[in-house]
Amino acid sequence: MGCTRALVANRAVRLAGVIALGALSGASSAAPLGPAAVNLAATATVTASSEQPHLPATAVADGRICRPNAMLGEFGSWAVVGDTAKGQAEISFAWPQPTTVAEVVYVGRCAWGEGETFREYEIRAEGRPEPVARGEFEKRAGPQLVSFAPVETPRLTIAFLSSHGGANPGANEILVFSTPTADVERAVAFAPNSIWSDHAVIQRDRPVRVWGTSADGEEIAVEFRGETFRTLAAGTTWQTTLPPQPAGGPYELAITAAGRTTRCRDVLVGEVWVASGQSNMEMPVEPSVWPSKYDGVTDHAAEVKAADVPGIRMFYVPRVASGGPLADTGGRWQVCSPKTVGGFAAVPYFFGRRLHETLGVPIGLVDCSWGATYIEPWTSLDGLHSIAELAEVTAVATKDKAEYDAALAANPAAPPAAHQHQPTRLFNGMVHRLTPYAIRGAIWYQGEGNVGDGMRYFHKLRALVAGWRDAWGEGQFPFLLVQLAPYDYGMYKGSKDPYKLPALWEAQAAAAALPNVDMATITDVSDVKNIHPPDKRSVGERLAVVALAGTYGADTPSRGPIYSHYILEPGRIRVALDTGGFRLASRDGKPLSWFTIAGADQVFHPAEADIDGAAVVVRSADVPEPKHVRFGWHKLAEPNLANEAGLPAAPFRTDTWTVQTGLDE
């Protein structure tokens, strides 16, 4: 009855290597492979004795094999309801006509917890009194093969006979073949990148790359909007390119190879932005999906009710640190609705909502963030190498990469562990896998972890931006950053120095002058006692108006006044500002605040400041011969200088005197 345990085990070992490494052993083929065995599960009606609503039985026949250790709720999983499984569960494949079957490939769940497994199984063919195969699956994520004598049946059932303590056992994918000689290695090697899944949003008006893994020489066919695009896998990867598409949808994108078809349903074409950074970018809309110290965004209950916006989708990139670049780590798209938006990263959500309302096209947001991280892990090694001022960091990252490569070569099955604080680790584990995907631009909200860097942060931003643009290969795409809100970083960093944060602001403002880089100032959207200000809507919308003006050419105010130059006048200093054509104003109607002035002694005193056209005139009776002015130059500064559109002026200083961070160059 069925194959022996030895055959299952031996074939399973070989197949597991394919899934874990995304590669096949053996010499590279020079010619395309012949026709592959067809996965019969794709044409079956799939039902189960028990299933969870978000992890249904149909997921095992969706053509997707997600990688080991991907998210537990990955789109390739079926799980049973523990209370109704009663120690066993069945999953069935039914066809309209009797079908010959002879082989089953069971791909275990992509993530396993202790006790979450069924092991003993029987395979039953309708019309046969006895099981056609029985045995025991191993508790692991990879594929395991069961072969048996060919049998013709309208329904094949896999019965899991006993639960070993788990409430949610199940499967990632199940493949069914008609012959025991099916080339299963080819079938399980084929996998589109996880970002190609249901509800995806692809970038309009640009060539769009579609890619994934497969056996060397495999032909891949991608069908979209009535056209078919073909390519051959080279080594273990493949890639083809769709021509530019106008905004629209929903559409279906089908990818076929090795007898399997993966269908991406409900695909929209619109605008795609990557959102990255640390906790302020990661913060969700609702408090229920964040530790209790975070109470959600301002008016979160009302925001959730108003979130029936299916034209906005968000792709969550799993948090993975790696010493080398990873091709795929899982993830899935979610459609914006009152049921899902609570878990959406709030800043990109509000950013996308404003774009959606204004542009009238679908918006795809890729959440690639991780709280309490530094800028260095998000930067590529190539980006670090491009900036001479970062030689010390680059040397550390280069040494780490060499050690990683050596350890991986010695034991390919066990990549060395990596930490999210090490340079390049998050670029490798989270950003690199996205770089073939066409995007419009990126938004960046980070710096809390780098307070104290001073102008060194400017060089780090240069490296980050250069590395990302080089990796995507789409030119100088827009890169929009958030200038941090005022906060008592002395309390946070164990220092009383009030100038560390302004020094970082200065670095962020300097980066905003780089080609196609811009910045949103949020000194008026803060809580100096809360490092996570809850008004994420204002932050996201402020980034959106920067994008609308700079990227999409909208005639809208996008930034507050920016320092231009100063003129020394008797007893006062005239500070000229770039107002963008808007009048200067006090946003609260009170006298201008947070101006200080100093003479040659470099001692700054509080100053009076008055608006005079496109300039501010600054004076102090304590400084009869002033030399320099500073504005908002304190970690707690919430100044009121703005333009008539209500956008705040960015902090600045006219001097180049040493700032008391201890880290200035």
Summary of the structure (lengths in Angstrom):
residues: 665
radius of gyration: 28.8
end to end distance: 75.6
largest distance: 104.6
contacts: 2374
relative contact order: 0.09
helix: 24%
strand: 30%
